[in-house]
Amino acid sequence: MANVGIFFGSDTGKTRKIAKLIHKKLGDAADAPVNINRTSLEAFLSYPVLMLGTPTLGDGQLPGIESGCESESWLEFLDSLQGVDLSGKHIALFGLGDQVAYPDNFVSALKPLYDVLCACGAKLIGDWPNEGYSFNHSAALIGEKFVGLVLDQDNQYDLSEERLDSWLEQITPLFA
């Protein structure tokens, strides 16, 4: 088993593609990405480092049955984390959003993930600057930084790989 577990929720498959790209870039340090609706809490907790990805749906929701997804996803999995001790785990978040179509809730789904993980004692790494994006509001901002890497595959596809490389360069030294 590798040191890094990559888990994602997805609606259209774009988050899965980014998770696969992260895995390719990390090589043997990470296991293959897994959709959060296809894992157990035990498997999730077996990694000392977690990279978690999500799209933002509609008005800023995480994917899950309640938000209109056809299958369980982050909304349902977060319920299983209530009361779990994640202290000692390093967790990096990545989120996908559309700043043109949803400027009032751009990547806002990252915030509920962040809140639950912090409440469980995890060490969150990999915040990301908000420069280079154009949106009205995001719940995922703390000060001038997003709580994780933010990618807009709809409007800034050409910047995604460069942003991902920069983010991985920032966080991989923190894995040790």
N, C-alpha and C positions, 0 to 999 in steps of 0.2 A: 504494500500500500504506500502511496506517495504521501508527502507531507501536507499537500494542499488539496482541499475538496472544492470543486466548483459546482454550485447549485444555481438553478435559475427557474423562474416562472416565465411563461411565454403565452402570447395570444396569437401572434402572426408568424412566429418563428425567427424574428429578427434578433431577439435576445439570445436564443439558442445559437445562432450563428456567431454572435460575439463571444459567447461562452466557449464555443469550439475554437475560435481564434485565440482566445486567452490560453486555452489548453495547449494549442500548437506552439505558442510562444514560450510557455513555461516548460514544455517538454516533460521529462521524467519527474520533475518536482510536483506535478499535479496529476491526479487521476482524471479520467474522461469526465466531462460535465454530465450532470444528471438533472433532469427536470424534477423540481421539488415535489411534484405530485407522484413521483415514482421512487421515493426513498422513505426510509424509516428514520425516526428520531435517533435511534442507535447508530445508524450509518452516518448520519449528519454529525453527530457528536464525536465520532471517531477521529476526526481531523483536528490538529492543533491550529491550522490556518484554514479559513473559509473565505471564498470569494463568492458573493451572492449577487445575482442580477435579476432585474425586473423591468418590465415596461411600465408605463403609466397609462392607465385606461381612463377615458372620458373625463370626468371631473376630478382626476387626481387619484383614482383608486388603484390598489394592488389588484392583480389578476386573481380570480377565484370565482366560485359559483355565484356569490352575492353580487359580484360586479359584472356578471353576464358571461363569464367564461363557461365553456362546455364541461370543464372538469375542475376538480379541486386544484388549488395552487397555493400561492403565498398566504392568502387570507386564512385558509384552513390550517396550513402548517404552523402559522404563528400561534394559533391556539395551543398547540402541543408544546410550545416553548415557555408557556406561563409557569413561572416558578423554577425553571431550569437554571442551574448555575453555569454560566459561560465564562467565568473569570479564568484568565489564563489563555483564552482563545484570542487570536488576532483575526479580525474580520474586516474585509474590504468590500465595499458595495459598488456596483455599477448599475446605471439606470439608462433606459432609453426613453426618449420622448420626442414630441414634435412641437417645436417652439412656434411654428407658424399657425398650425391648426388649433393648438391648445396653449396659447400664450399665457392664460390665466392660471394654469395648473401644470406648468412645464416640469416634468420629472418629479412631481409631488409624491408619487408612490414610494420614493426612497425614504421619506420621513417616517412612516409607520414602521418600516423595517428597522431603521436606525433606532427609533424609540424603544422598541421591544428588545433589541439586542443590548442596548445600553442598560436597560432596566434589569437585564439578566447578568450584567457584570462583564460583558465582552469588551475587549479593547478594539475600538474602531480605528482603522487606519485608512489612508488614501483619500482625504478630502480633496476637492478639486476647485480651482478658481472659476468664477462665473464670467470672466472676460471672454469675448468672442461669441456670445450667445445674445439673442434678442427676444425677450419675453417680458411679460408684465409682472408675473408672480410665480414663485415656486416655494412650496412648503419645505423643500429639500435644502434650502439655504440656511446656513447659520453664519451670521455676519455676511461676509463677502464670498464665502465658499460653500460649494455644495458638499453634502455629506459623503459623497463618493463620486466616481467618474461619471460624467454625463456625456452621452452620445445622442446625436440627432441623425439617425440613419435616413430620414426623409429629406432633410434640407441641407445637411452638412456631411453627407456620406464621405466626401473626399477628405475630411479632416479626422475621421474616426481612427484610422490606423495610427496616424501620428499622435493623436491624443492617447490612445491605448498604450503605445510604446513609451510615451513620457510617463504615464501613470504607473506602468509596471516597473519602470526604472526607479521611480519614487518609492514604491512599496516593497519590492522584493528584498531589499536589504533588511527590512523589518521582520521578515519571516523567520530569521534565525533565532 
